[in-house]
Structure formats: structure tokens, C-alpha cells
Amino acid sequence: MALANSTRPIEGAVATLGVSDRVAFLRKTYAHLGIALVAFAAITGGMMRYMTETSLSFSNWAFTGRWNWFLVLILFMVVGTVAQRLAMSQSSRGLQYAGLTIAVVAEAILLQPMLWILMVRFGNPEAMFAGGTTHAVLSGDAAKILMEAIVITLAIFTGLTLTVFLTKKDFSFMRGALSMGMFAVLGVILASMLFGFHLGAIFSGLVILLMAGYILYQTSLIMSYFPPTGYVAAALMLFSTIATLFWYVLRLLMEMNRR
């Protein structure tokens, strides 16, 4: 899930620096974000290719039983909190990178069940499990949906980021509303576990809107409130939101193309 930082101005924050220092901070932040996204894609694909049985076993377990997936989400939130704290360390750059690495690996693991559903629902399960060996194979339809999810996610992120950069509007006032929205999302997920109802396309659409709000909010934080040494934590914060956005964009597309 998306992570949020306090909007309290920090002594020596980016907003108090000169133009060149601000640009340097932003370059480092988005360079680290780009590396994190590439690593996320590589680890996700690597797990599907070289740890196929492990990936499938975890995915089967995650979606077996009413509470398993909720437990996965809770563990992920705990890991995400730990990763964010490490990334915000002021004492060690190594701890900051450890936090970013943990978050990237955790997101790659969390995406595995969704990818298996995509491959089975929009592919050829008989070919995937033929001969007693599991093969992670994307069919043409599955690959199309996956690529659409990637393009849509990047388009949303790029458009909203440019909105903040070009308008220079401070969206940090959205913190309270976004926090309530996140608690509402968790409450709906918990209710679905308790009462067994399906979270459909409308729910995914609402979460996408919530993540869009987080992108505006977090980009404002990065522009004005982060310290100049906090580019790893800033990259992690944005990465977590983009990964969550991608998860729900992919889920929405799968719901819209349901067979």
C-alpha cells in the first residue's frame, strides 16, 4: 500500500535550497525510482522464470482460504513500514538502500498471485501445466492486458507528476482525506473477507483514484518537505504507490476483460 510522510516542514528541506540543489535532489530521487522500477520488473520476471514452483505454491496458498490473502496484506504492510523506516535512516546510507531493496522484493512477491491469475484466466492452462512441469507462459491476450496495465500506470504517474511540477500547487492538504480513504479501503477488504463478497471493477477504480491522489500528495512532499539527503526514502515512497497503482490497474483490466 502507499506510504505517506508527515507534511511538517523539515529544517533544511528541499524548499529552502537553491535551484541547483533542488534539481540535484529531484534527479537523484527519480533516478532511484527508475532503478527500483526496473529491478521490480526484473525480480518479478525472474521469480516467474527461475522460481516457478515457489511462485505458484505461494500464489496457491495466498488465494486458498478466506484469510490467507488478508494475512499477506498485513505482513506486506508491516514489511513496508520497516522498509520505509530503514530508508529514512539518517545514520547509514546502507540502511536506506536496504529499505528500498526490501520494498522492491516485497512488491515483486505480492504481484506473483495476480500474474498467475492473469496467465491462467487469459491463457492456456493445459499448456502451462503439461507434462508434470509448470511453465509460466503469457498468452497473447495476457501479454496485451499486462502491457496495457504498464502503459496506463506510467501514463497516470507521469501526468500527475507533471501536474504538480508545472502548476507548483501544494497538494499536501490532501493528507487527511487520503488517510481516511486508505482506512476505508482496508475496511472494505476486511469486510469482503468476513462476508465473502467479491471486490469488483468499481472497487479497483476507486483504489486507482486514491493512488492518484497519493501521487499528487507525495510529489508535493518531495518538492517541498523532504531533506536533501532523503532521496532514497522519497523514491521508496513513490515506488510503493506506483506498485499499488499498477496492481489495481491490472486487476481492473482483468475484470473488464473477464471471460
HELIX and SHEET records of a PDB file:
HELIX    1   1 VAL A   14  THR A   16  5                                   3    
HELIX    2   2 VAL A   19  TYR A   50  1                                  32    
HELIX    3   3 THR A   52  ALA A   62  1                                  11    
HELIX    4   4 ASN A   68  ALA A   87  1                                  20    
HELIX    5   5 ARG A   93  ARG A  121  1                                  29    
HELIX    6   6 PRO A  125  MET A  128  1                                   4    
HELIX    7   7 ALA A  130  GLY A  132  5                                   3    
HELIX    8   8 GLY A  140  THR A  167  1                                  28    
HELIX    9   9 SER A  172  MET A  174  5                                   3    
HELIX   10  10 ARG A  175  PHE A  195  1                                  21    
HELIX   11  11 ALA A  201  SER A  224  1                                  24    
HELIX   12  12 TYR A  231  MET A  256  1                                  26    
END                                                                             
